Amino acid sequence: MTAAATERMPALYLSHGAPPLADDPVWPGQLAAWAAGLPRPKAVLIISAHWEDAPLAIGATAAVPLVYDFWGFPERYYQVTYPAPGAPELAEDVRKLLRRAGSPVQDVPDRGLDHGAYVPLVEMFPGADIPVLQVSMPTLDPAGLLDIGRRLAPLRDEGVLIVGSGFFTHNLAALRHAGPQPPTWSAEFDDWGRRALDAQDVDALLDFEHTSPAGQLAHPRTEHFAPLFVTLGAAESDLGSQRSIIDGFWMGLAKRSVQLG
């Protein structure tokens, strides 16, 4: 990125939904309104629940393809495009920030944007005219991800929007038995998470599997909650500004999405 600083960008954690999010009567408009209220980023750095790779991997920086990492959906979902420009300068800054702290980094130049990245970006920045870089989660350890976010935090002063993309609750198997209302485990975890964020209780969030109600039901595997910790680390100095921009439920899952800064 250039040395000239712009307005400091916030950091986001969003619940990204599946490809049918685009057909929801409410959610796309919520994401679009959120983006309209943000400063225009110079670039977007996104960490998705759907890319785990260690050491931390940097995705495509030239032509950025899409990864249609889902099965059994109607054909129209595989025809979605998002020809955003790559962000090679941002990739170099990420390498420097992480390697300076002793963290190894690898390049995976043919790895494009998975649905955890492009599904929300299509709604938020439909012009596909902002450079985008996706990096992997090298661990699911909350403390490790918090530290990665801290190391990436200086990018916010360079106009980079850091986005952790997951789902505030995520147990697809349990939803098979759910009724028309959000299941208890999803509603209870969402309420607990909202209160923990409002209280800036990072310790409780880091240990969410033990401190939250129904934590292991809300996240039998933790990859969809994990991107939140990158966001919290990147905006550690702005915890007091945390606010939920989107809440409610989608097919029983909590779609809570938050902004810091």
MIZAZA-200997 format. One record per atom (N, C-alpha, C): x, y, z. Coordinates in steps of 0.001 Angstrom, whole numbers, plus 500000, padded with zeros to 6 digits. Each point is the difference from the previous one (the first is absolute). Layout:
<sites>
XYZ/...
</sites>
This chain:
<sites>
500851498807500000/499149501193500000/500889501246500000/499433501104499623/500764501233500012/500210500471501422/500997500855500186/500312500488501338/498975501017500505/499287500629499094/499053501034500405/498820499373500740/499755500476501191/498897499471500791/498697500667499607/498925499257500132/498675500544499756/499210499826501295/498693500215499907/499171499804501179/500143498567500502/500168499867501312/500169498668500564/498740499180499775/500173498804499476/498862499144499703/499576499226501230/498719499700500111/499553499086501040/500421498572499667/499726499096500901/500164498574499752/498638499340500212/499697498998499182/498679499386500008/500082498503500265/498984499494500661/499718498571499983/498584499857499473/499836499205498967/498674499835499432/499654498528499866/498715499735500100/499460498685499701/499681499981498508/500601499043499300/499981500145498543/498871499263499283/499361499059500645/498931499295499315/500522499053498932/499104499312499363/500305499124498870/499627500729498719/500297499426498827/499653500699498751/498556500480499905/498992499278500552/498625500522499916/499751501276500783/500982500488500756/499848501304500655/499536501048498998/500475499901498763/499659500999498985/498502500077499743/499264498942500335/498559499966499752/499189500404501218/500660500243501122/499286500364501210/499393501396499827/498777500223500488/499369501310499796/500583501120500860/500782499670501020/500495501005500941/501515500103500025/500678498877500088/501428499995500310/500860500744498974/499827499824498706/500840500759499059/499916501506500209/498799500511500277/499852501428500248/500699500440501265/500008499145501018/500714500332501231/501502500112499737/500543499074499247/501425500050499680/500330501217499141/499136500299499037/500238501161499139/499960501293500802/499044500123500910/499906501207500819/501203500133500921/500478498890500516/501190500015500848/501179500559499221/500228499459498815/501132500448499193/499870501469499617/498789500450499728/499787501390499605/500370500969501112/499951499536501254/500343500852501119/501459499962500392/500798499207499296/501431499893500309/500802500970499145/501173500431500488/500923500685499094/500369499050498865/500262500554498836/500361499124498886/501404499444500227/500133498673500054/501325499427500238/500883500043498757/501316500094500253/500952499832498901/500096498547499570/499786499109500967/500047498567499732/499258499285501119/499612498762499721/499340499152500990/500895498797500263/500273499749501258/500721498792500421/498994499124500722/499743498815499482/498929499168500541/500521498643500430/499516499560501148/500333498704500573/498700499241500142/499871498870499328/498744499266499947/500100498685500756/498858499586500529/499917498697500666/500321498849499064/499968500247498704/500113498916499035/501399499827499415/500981500656500603/501373499747499559/500895499869501220/500346498772500311/500964499703501051/501254499445499327/501112500585500279/501262499562499417/501129500549500850/500949499166500335/501139500428500800/501291499623499277/501019500911500056/499923501328500618/499035500904499241/499769501184500552/499051500915499388/500299500152498519/498965499839499189/500157500032498552/499371501257499429/500676500555499019/499524501171499267/499461499534498659/498763500371499706/499356499548498782/500385500820498784/499195499878498962/500288500611498705/500147501515500126/500998500530499302/500228501442500013/499959500599498598/499831499182498984/499855500514498634/498513499916499658/499635499223498998/498586499730499772/499508499144501161/498906500423500619/499528499312501199/498786499150499626/500177498674499893/498865499143499638/499072499779501193/498886499336499761/499084499599501059/500100498493500196/499827499588501243/499974498582500349/498558499659500357/499353499192499169/498613499619500257/500020498768500909/500236500261501271/500262498924500973/498711499536500670/499043499580499175/498713499522500506/499424499063498953/499057499175500441/499506498942499143/498484499913500101/499380499624498888/498581499720500012/499089501204499865/500533501145499640/499183501206499848/499587500162498534/498953500799499727/499632500270498613/501159500626499214/499995499775498722/501120500395499148/500285501500500065/498974500823500216/500223501450499968/501012500443501062/500127499259501082/500954500393501036/501447499764499566/500179499148499000/501348499740499485/500347500942498844/499066500868499666/500238500966498929/500320501392500547/499975500153501309/500315501298500606/501454500356499707/500241501261499674/501362500481499774/500287501169500934/501275500204500254/500420501154500809/501452500314499611/500161500724498892/501338500221499444/500762501129500693/500147499905501308/500722501041500741/501476499979499643/500637501161499995/501441500017499758/500752499390501175/501175499461499693/500858499476501055/500673501123500776/500678499604501065/500626500986500889/501437499577500312/500889500037499000/501370499537500242/500758500840501023/499752501308500051/500696500823500988/499537499646501411/498719499758500161/499474499585501300/500596498653500389/500113499094499043/500599498698500295/501426500166500525/500755500901499403/501372500225500465/500012500584501404/499063500883500296/499921500558501349/499655498916501018/499096499092499639/499662498896500895/501225499142500258/500746499698498950/501224499205500186/500948500683500975/500208501279499810/500942500726500848/499543500025501460/498726500284500210/499499500113501371/500090498673500741/499705498915499315/500010498703500672/501406499437500132/500807500131498967/501363499459500075/500856500781500978/499717501296500134/500734500809500966/499788499466501413/498829499420500233/499687499448501310/500358498514500097/500671499478498988/500454498623500046/499006498974499518/498917500443499357/498988499062499507/500276499649498545/500079498722499664/500216499631498595/498764500290499163/500223500294498743/498923500318499059/500277499239498712/498961499475499402/500145499333498706/499101500676498974/500335499812498732/499197500550498907/499285498862499283/498706500181499769/499198499051499216/499346500819498889/500746500314498953/499566501021499036/498778499627499169/499600498726499994/498822499630499222/498757499843500871/500106500369501284/498862499843500905/499129501252499962/498772499819499555/499098501137499855/499131500219501225/498955500788499825/499078500349501078/498950498906500149/499900499422501205/498956499013500237/498687500706500333/498949499212500214/498686500635500158/499907500798501297/500839499681500995/500033500816501202/500523501399499744/500729500166498897/500521501315499628/499101500686498972/499732499322498882/499335500739498923/498501500170500207/499342499072500715/498556500160500192/499677501335500686/500635500342501129/499699501315500582/500555501159499188/501157499830499359/500587501109499247/499139500389498802/499361499025499377/499104500311498879/498895500956500445/499513499828501216/498921500852500499/500523501343500511/501206499994500583/500525501208500635/500682500935499004/500745499435499072/500757500796499015/499742499410498614/498781500139499496/499624499303498766/500774500437498766/500634501153500056/500779500444498855/501256499195499765/500404499192500952/501211499176499895/501198500838499565/500081501236500527/501059500915499590/500968500329501134/499914499259501095/500915500184501117/500914498780500070/501307500183500035/500907498850500079/499692499138501227/500035498690499796/499675499050501055/501126498987500134/500345499703501244/500969498947500298/499408499094501063/499988498704499727/499596499038501021/501236499280500523/500043499841501323/501053499210500634/499343498897500814/500771498967500273/499454498846500704/500039500189501505/499248499151500692/500149499855501442/500998498873500240/501157500309500592/500990498948500212/499746499178501257/499018500393500787/499678499315501237/498567500342500370/499398499179500840/498705500334500577/500141500429501450/501204500086500486/500241500427501374/499640501475500142/499031500334500874/499574501398500101/501141500959500336/500867499630500925/501100500895500368/500962500208498837/500258498949499238/500868500141498841/499411500906498947/498700499899499786/499342500860499019/499930501444500487/499789500187501297/500019501351500565/501356500654499740/501064499241500155/501345500532499776/500220500349498533/499488499181499087/500109500329498578/499278501310499717/498825500170500576/499280501255499812/500782501188500515/500647499854501138/500816501089500544/501122500375499028/500602499005499396/501110500277499075/499523500677498722/498760499698499615/499452500600498785/499384501372500244/499826500377501251/499297501239500347/500545501243499304/501333500163499809/500485501216499341/499429500228498604/499518498954499355/499439500161498658/498754500884500007/499309500058501125/498799500829500077/500337501474499772/501195500421500396/500405501388499795/500426500267498567/500073498950499191/500327500142498584/498762499849499121/498831500068500610/498769499928499220/499515498601499706/500507498997500745/499615498607499755/498851499615500928/498941499460499425/498869499482500758/500288498539500313/500176499677501273/500262498626500429/498668499364500366/499714498857499374/498707499335500165/500223498552500411/499454499625501150/499899498597500364/498617499511499612/499939498915499232/498733499525499446/499721498587500501/498933499877500802/499636498692500518/498497499872500110/499540499483501135/498570499952500307/499904499945501518/499180500854500584/500013500159501454/499548498729500715/499120499238499385/499767498622500423/500010499131498746/500436498735500158/500162499179498799/500000498518500380/498824499395499877/499860498559500213/498929499516499051/500422499679498785/499032499636498970/499311498684500313/500723499059500619/499399498706500311/498841500151500977/500173500841501016/498950500183501000/498779500696499428/500188500752498922/498862500718499418/498994499062499355/500406498774499728/499063499047499384/498810499732500901/500193500228501292/498935499736500958/499359501296500516/500355501120499398/499501501291500484/498620500292499440/499234500783500746/498684500426499555/500063501371499363/498868500696499924/499961501313499344/500727501087500787/500160499824501306/500712500978500810/501465499599500124/500892500976500239/501406499647500205/500131498990501135/500833498978499846/500164499028501078/500573500672501244/499701499419501149/500411500598501267/501495500218500064/500771499007499538/501460500124500088/500509501182499180/499373500287498874/500426501118499157/499627501332500642/498767500083500509/499557501243500629/500780500303501271/500273498978500808/500728500222501252/501445500406499733/500636499366499049/501379500374499689/500068501407499426/499062500336499143/499981501339499410/499836501062501078/499097499764500945/499794500964501084/501250500113500870/500604498873500313/501240500027500789/501102500758499252/500148499716498708/501046500667499225/499787501500499919/498752500410499828/499705501436499970/500409500656501315/499647499377501109/500318500583501304/501504499998500266/500686498958499586/501454499952500188/500691501077499168/499550500210498787/500575501055499165/499716501375500587/498759500225500437/499652501293500581/500815500289501257/500325498953500750/500787500156501229/501496500024499725/500397499844498739/501419499942499619/500720498877500750/499304498905500213/500550498880500764/500733499060499049/501187500416499591/500773499225499037/500389498653500586/500303499946501290/500384498731500626/498877498974499885/498765500431500249/498870499074499875/499822499546498553/500175500918499064/499872499641498594/501091499016499579/501217500231500455/501092499091499656/499722498585500490/499344499876501126/499705498693500607/498539499624499786/499447500394498858/498554499883499781/499499498570500095/500829499026499707/499531498615500069/499622499593501418/500556500721500989/499718499671501389/499155501065500705/500081501236499562/499309501090500704/498615500288499446/499684499501498830/498719500311499373/499003498871500220/498703500328499970/498988498946500017/499948499317498634/499948498694500028/499830499235498750/501105500260498989/501195500360500493/501074500336499076/500357498874499052/500003498770500502/500380498885499142/498889499595499046/498765500399500310/498921499799499039/499983501108498953/500252501226500447/500027501127499061/501165499887499031/501098499401500472/501201499852499161/500652498653500283/499430498905499462/500629498695500207/501408499945499421/500232500753498965/501353500314499522/500052501520499945/501139500590500354/500008501424500344/500412500930498864/500140499490498782/500574500829498939/499143501206499644/498694499953500264/499158501142499633/500004501110501056/500363499678501213/500151501038501019/501417500562499995/500946499196499535/501417500345500089/500377501328499345/499444500378498835/500417501276499405/499721501209500880/499062499869500943/499736501106500918/501259500413500741/500872499053500302/501171500327500816/501045500788499216/500070499778498693/500862500855499171/499472501432500039/498687500149499876/499385501328500054/500256500667501345/499821499262501091/500218500572501328/501447500421500185/500933499215499497/501405500384500109/500330501221499171/499424500079498804/500283501129499117/499416501304500524/498969499891500842/499334501206500515/500019500016501525/501050499468500586/500079499902501460/499882501363500667/500538501022499362/499942501341500584/498626500644499858/499110499357499251/498674500561499738/498882499133500572/500305499172500989/498980499110500541/498791500777500522/500248501172500528/498906500793500552/499010500474498962/500388499972498734/499104500464498932/499191498858499394/500212498777500480/499350498829499407/498494500161499973/499402499665498874/498536500007499912/499560498983498966/498859499391500274/499408499065499046/499271500795498921/500353499745498769/499366500670498864/498831499165499480/500171498693500032/498971499069499529/499782498969501093/498731499691500269/499710498919500928/498818499206499451/499425499178500833/498922499142499526/500525498643499557/499152499244499318/500323498614499662/499656499715498544/500722499070499450/499797499554498619/500028498481500011/498864499400499739/499885498546500034/500449499449501356/499724500759501063/500319499550501346/501361500375500502/500853500528499132/501365500372500385/500063501505500273/500751500375501024/500134501417500349/500882500699498982/499494501053499412/500764500727498977/500638501272500572/500200500026501316/500586501191500631/501312500370499315/500123501286499695/501173500532499318/500366501330500668/501289500184500278/500404501110500842/501082500849499333/500054501244500457/500995500968499534/500726500562501200/501309500124499879/500827500634501010/500773501124499331/499924501172500594/500678501144499423/499106500807499095/
</sites>
